[in-house]
Amino acid sequence: MGVVKLINSLVRNFSRSTTNIQEITVPTFSNLMVNVPSKLHIESLNVHKYPNCDRLILEENLEHCIEDDNIKITNKSKDYNNNYCSAIVAPIKANLDVKSKKDVLVGSFNNDFIKVESDNGNISLKNYYGDQLNLVTNKGNIEIKGPVQSSKFFGSVYKSGSITTGKLHCLDVHLKINEGFINISSSYSEKSKFEANKGELQLNNIHKNCTIILKKGKLNLAGFDGNLNVIVEKGDANIQISRLIENSAIKIENGNLNLKLSEECQETCEFKINSKNVKIDNSMNVKIQNDTYSFQKGDKSGKLSIECLNGDVNIESSSWEDLFKSKFIKKI
């Protein structure tokens, strides 16, 4: 969206008749520190119109202070309409440190870091390609529509709200909610951790090293490939595994486990199950010895420890087609 169109669209949406635009020359690799009480929309410069990527464009209600590469942006007035939305267009390489009491919408940036904190608003990103991404809100949803490629990605909702993302390709991901849901379309991150005190985890195509902690709610995990550690204190878990590497563990303290295993997983893993009631599909040729379950195929290079003392364990075979089709998608 062009600069004028962005400003004008915000004017139309929030009932302002006129607005003035400030255009300031700034370092391409600048650090923007934004602190506003209103809603906020930040977009990156059009690189075709501004090939040097050295402009900062602000609407009239914002004031700025430049010191070397650091730029502080605040509201000129404390009086603002509750639905008013401030608008900023910044260099695509600019780092963003943003604080707002309301919703924050961020376009596509490629920088060292984006940090967004909201008191009681939603945080929405188009996508992210950079080093560090940190998104925190007390009460609201966090949504990333496109892919995230970064070294570290931390996202947290402290009170109530949900987290939804596109494809994650990071070195380290940690997403945490208090009450709501987490919905991940896919993750190819080296290390990932998903936590919820109360709610539902909808995790699809999760790869490599993954830790899942759910105190109360429901876990749906589809198409897992890697090393897995799951703890569910209270609630049921539906888990589909395509492949396990090394040792993994699933612990359901109060609830049932429905486990679907690919043929490759059956061939390469053995399972130690501690549960009062274990049901295994008749089509699966299994050998049981001292609570250890081995399927009569191939060498066993991985191990999965299952503890489900106060619930049932149901194990079925799953084809690659089943794993592909059975995705748990939930929309906000």
Sequence and secondary structure as in RCSB ss.txt:
>XXXX:A:sequence
MGVVKLINSLVRNFSRSTTNIQEITVPTFSNLMVNVPSKLHIESLNVHKYPNCDRLILEENLEHCIEDDNIKITN
KSKDYNNNYCSAIVAPIKANLDVKSKKDVLVGSFNNDFIKVESDNGNISLKNYYGDQLNLVTNKGNIEIKGPVQS
SKFFGSVYKSGSITTGKLHCLDVHLKINEGFINISSSYSEKSKFEANKGELQLNNIHKNCTIILKKGKLNLAGFD
GNLNVIVEKGDANIQISRLIENSAIKIENGNLNLKLSEECQETCEFKINSKNVKIDNSMNVKIQNDTYSFQKGDK
SGKLSIECLNGDVNIESSSWEDLFKSKFIKKI
>XXXX:A:secstr
  HHHHHHHHHHHTT S   EEEEE  TT EEEEEESSEEEEEE  TTT TT  EEEEETTEEEEEETTEEEEEE
S S   TT EEEEEE TT EEEEEESS EEE    SSEEEEEESSS EEES EESSEEEEEEEES EEE S EEE
EEEEEEEEEE  EEEEEEEEEEEEEEEEEEEEEEEEE  SEEEEEEEEEEEEEESBEEEEEEEEEEEEEEEEEEE
EEEEEEEEEEEEEEEEEEE SEEEEEESSS EEEEE HHHHHHEEEEEEEEEEEE TTS EEEETTEEEESSS  
 EEEEEEEEEEEEEEEE  HHHHHH       
